[in-house]
Amino acid sequence: MDLANAHTKALEYLMAGKNTLACDIFNVGIGQGVSVLEAIRAFEKVSGQNLNYELGARRTGDVVAIYANLDKAARLLGWQPQRDIEDIMRTAWEWEKFRTLQAQTQ
């Protein structure tokens, strides 16, 4: 829902003629880093499903940390995330269950 809201704000920004470039880029996310293990645990918590995974050493080329800087989206679009990683995992799981149910009924 945060992503959909960011798209809506970007369209409003364009329709109001506030853009100074023909193309622009905005980072959106929850504004804080989440490790793979934190994402796994959040999914397991909200879905009640245990995921099959193994912990291993960092691979060559893996980044230490990566996250979206939301400053530009906040400044130009007035956009701020409203949901956290558990909300994101919950809605992703609900969508997957819906898609699976739809596929089964067709």
C-alpha positions in Angstrom: 0.0 0.0 0.0 2.9 2.3 0.6 4.2 1.7 -2.9 0.8 2.4 -4.4 0.6 5.6 -2.4 4.1 6.6 -3.6 3.0 6.1 -7.2 -0.1 8.2 -6.6 1.9 11.0 -5.1 4.4 10.8 -8.1 1.5 11.1 -10.5 0.1 14.1 -8.6 3.5 15.7 -8.7 3.7 15.3 -12.5 0.1 16.4 -13.1 0.8 19.6 -11.0 3.8 20.3 -13.3 6.2 20.3 -10.4 8.8 18.2 -12.2 11.8 20.1 -13.7 13.2 17.1 -15.6 11.6 14.8 -18.2 12.5 11.8 -16.0 13.1 11.5 -12.2 13.9 8.8 -9.7 12.5 8.4 -6.2 13.6 5.8 -3.7 10.7 4.3 -1.7 10.9 1.7 1.1 10.5 1.6 4.8 13.5 3.8 5.4 15.5 1.4 7.5 17.7 -1.5 6.6 16.3 -5.0 7.1 18.5 -8.0 7.0 17.6 -11.2 5.1 17.2 -13.0 8.4 14.9 -10.2 9.8 12.8 -10.5 6.6 12.6 -14.3 7.0 11.6 -14.0 10.6 8.9 -11.3 9.9 7.5 -13.6 7.2 7.4 -16.6 9.4 5.7 -14.6 12.2 2.9 -13.2 10.1 2.3 -16.3 7.9 2.7 -19.0 10.5 4.9 -20.8 7.9 8.4 -22.1 8.7 10.8 -21.4 5.8 13.6 -23.8 4.9 16.8 -21.9 4.9 20.5 -22.2 5.8 22.8 -19.6 7.3 26.1 -19.3 5.5 29.0 -17.1 5.1 28.7 -13.9 3.2 29.3 -14.4 -0.5 31.9 -12.4 -2.5 30.2 -9.3 -3.7 27.4 -9.2 -1.1 26.8 -5.7 0.1 27.2 -5.0 3.9 24.0 -2.9 4.0 21.6 -1.4 1.5 18.4 0.6 2.1 16.3 3.3 0.4 17.0 7.0 1.3 13.6 8.5 1.4 14.6 12.1 1.7 13.8 13.1 -1.9 10.4 11.4 -1.8 9.6 13.1 1.4 10.8 16.5 0.3 9.3 16.6 -3.2 6.3 14.3 -3.0 5.4 14.6 0.7 5.5 10.8 0.9 6.4 8.8 4.0 6.1 5.1 4.6 3.3 4.1 6.9 4.0 0.3 7.2 6.8 -1.8 8.6 8.4 -5.1 7.5 5.7 -7.2 9.2 3.0 -5.3 7.4 4.8 -5.7 4.1 5.3 -9.5 4.6 1.6 -9.9 5.8 0.2 -8.2 2.6 2.6 -10.1 0.4 1.5 -13.4 2.0 -2.2 -12.5 1.6 -1.6 -11.6 -2.1 0.2 -14.9 -2.7 -2.6 -16.9 -1.0 -5.1 -15.0 -3.1 -3.2 -15.7 -6.3 -2.9 -19.4 -5.4 -6.6 -19.6 -4.7 -7.4 -17.9 -8.0 -5.2 -20.3 -9.9 -6.8 -23.3 -8.3 -10.3 -22.2 -9.1 -9.6 -21.6 -12.8 
